[in-house]
Amino acid sequence: MAAQQDFIVYTVGKQDTLSDILRRFSVSIIDLKEYNKGNDLFSLREGQTLLIKNMPHNTKNTYTLGEDENLHSVAKKFNISTLKLLKANPNFMPQEIIQGIRIVLPDYQN
């Protein structure tokens, strides 16, 4: 099995569905099953934790959100518009860009 930093530990929210999670993390059901043996993925419940393989580390412009970060704070931090940030991350809805999520950063100015 890969190192822990290669994974996100995701806690299932009240409104989460399996298809939401697959889309949000661009992961296949096969991969999700592989790293979550013993979990019934078709009966997700709030508070359940899942291991989700992180995006490749060779992606040049990625960023993992830290504590208390969200779409707006990251956009401000990197001096980019929230719209550009959302366009660079089409699998996420604005409210899904939260702590622990790795996103793609469009070209930005320091």
Secondary structure, 3 states (H helix, E strand, C coil): CCCHHHEEEEECCCCCCHHHHHHHCCCCHHHHHHHCCCCCHHHCCCCCEEEEECCCCCCCCEEECCCCCCHHHHHHHCCCCHHHHHHHCCCCCHHHCCCCCEEECCCCCC
